[in-house]
Amino acid sequence: MRKKVLFLVLLAFSLSTYAQNKGNLFIIGGGNRSDDLMRQMLQTANLKSNDYIVVLPMASTIPDSGFKSFSSQMNKIDSHVVKNFNFSKHDVNDKNWIDSLSAAKLIYILGGDQSRFMKSVLKTPVYDAIHKAYKNGSTIAGTSAGAAVMSKYMITGKQLLDTVYKETFNKLWDKNIQFEEGIGLLQNTIIDQHFLKRNRYNRLISALAAHPKMICIGIDESTAIIVHANKATVAGDSQVIRLAKPIALKKTEKGLLKFNQADFGIFTAGDVIDILP
């Protein structure tokens, strides 16, 4: 009886979360942004004539160049105003900027270093403005590091037990993957990016082992998922990997991970994936 009541409570909470967030997420795995993929992003955002796009470049080491590249592509395929809000160099408490950010119908987060981005926005009005925009129906988009930040449990890319940075993990060890707090637009799904290009299976498996009740999604380059409520539609040129529900998850005395089986799926453009928002 208790389990049934708990299930109903969790279900009600999940449904209320879906109802609260009217917006969409457009999460790109990095790499080349084709014009077609960007048109799908604009279609998802469904911008009206007076709407505008805000770029958040704080993850990038070259924020001005990143903004210029993105805005040039937008100007080629679209006529809406594109604004550059670099809060690494601007007061995060500036009310005019914060109000403009929360009213933007499309917010785009550049790639780079996801930890650098979160240092600029965590526990600031910028964080709150992104959530407000999403709740009110805006589309929040991001690529590479801008994809990783969507999760509550954000993969940093660093290993805790092997301090030498590698684009992909070469071991499946318990307590090796490092997480930091992300934006949390996805509370129960973990995103990894550049997935097939950089062969990040070990990293995503490590994330699943660390949070076995969550869904783990690996998005390849030039590919995106379009998230609304608990569904994600694949777009772009390559594939998306979904991992979930490891069975008999254990670790050996040496800290090696193992489990009997898990949900595993490979998806391409047009496929719809179940996620947990």
Rosetta blueprint (number, residue, H / E / L):
1 M L
2 R H
3 K H
4 K H
5 V H
6 L H
7 F H
8 L H
9 V H
10 L H
11 L H
12 A H
13 F H
14 S H
15 L H
16 S H
17 T H
18 Y H
19 A H
20 Q H
21 N L
22 K L
23 G L
24 N E
25 L E
26 F E
27 I E
28 I E
29 G L
30 G L
31 G L
32 N L
33 R L
34 S L
35 D H
36 D H
37 L H
38 M H
39 R H
40 Q H
41 M H
42 L H
43 Q H
44 T H
45 A H
46 N L
47 L L
48 K L
49 S L
50 N L
51 D L
52 Y E
53 I E
54 V E
55 V E
56 L E
57 P L
58 M L
59 A L
60 S L
61 T L
62 I L
63 P H
64 D H
65 S H
66 G H
67 F H
68 K H
69 S H
70 F H
71 S H
72 S H
73 Q H
74 M H
75 N H
76 K H
77 I H
78 D L
79 S L
80 H L
81 V E
82 V E
83 K E
84 N E
85 F L
86 N L
87 F L
88 S L
89 K L
90 H L
91 D L
92 V L
93 N L
94 D L
95 K H
96 N H
97 W H
98 I H
99 D H
100 S H
101 L H
102 S H
103 A H
104 A L
105 K L
106 L E
107 I E
108 Y E
109 I E
110 L L
111 G L
112 G L
113 D L
114 Q H
115 S H
116 R H
117 F H
118 M H
119 K H
120 S H
121 V H
122 L L
123 K L
124 T L
125 P H
126 V H
127 Y H
128 D H
129 A H
130 I H
131 H H
132 K H
133 A H
134 Y H
135 K H
136 N L
137 G L
138 S L
139 T E
140 I E
141 A E
142 G E
143 T E
144 S L
145 A H
146 G H
147 A H
148 A H
149 V L
150 M L
151 S E
152 K L
153 Y E
154 M E
155 I E
156 T E
157 G E
158 K E
159 Q E
160 L L
161 L L
162 D L
163 T L
164 V L
165 Y L
166 K L
167 E L
168 T L
169 F L
170 N L
171 K L
172 L L
173 W E
174 D L
175 K L
176 N L
177 I E
178 Q E
179 F E
180 E E
181 E E
182 G L
183 I L
184 G L
185 L L
186 L E
187 Q L
188 N L
189 T E
190 I E
191 I E
192 D E
193 Q L
194 H L
195 F L
196 L L
197 K L
198 R L
199 N L
200 R L
201 Y H
202 N H
203 R H
204 L H
205 I H
206 S H
207 A H
208 L H
209 A H
210 A H
211 H L
212 P L
213 K L
214 M L
215 I E
216 C E
217 I E
218 G E
219 I E
220 D L
221 E L
222 S L
223 T E
224 A E
225 I E
226 I E
227 V E
228 H E
229 A L
230 N L
231 K E
232 A E
233 T E
234 V E
235 A E
236 G E
237 D L
238 S L
239 Q L
240 V E
241 I E
242 R E
243 L E
244 A E
245 K E
246 P E
247 I E
248 A L
249 L L
250 K E
251 K E
252 T L
253 E L
254 K L
255 G L
256 L E
257 L E
258 K E
259 F L
260 N L
261 Q E
262 A E
263 D E
264 F E
265 G E
266 I E
267 F E
268 T L
269 A L
270 G L
271 D L
272 V E
273 I E
274 D E
275 I L
276 L L
277 P L
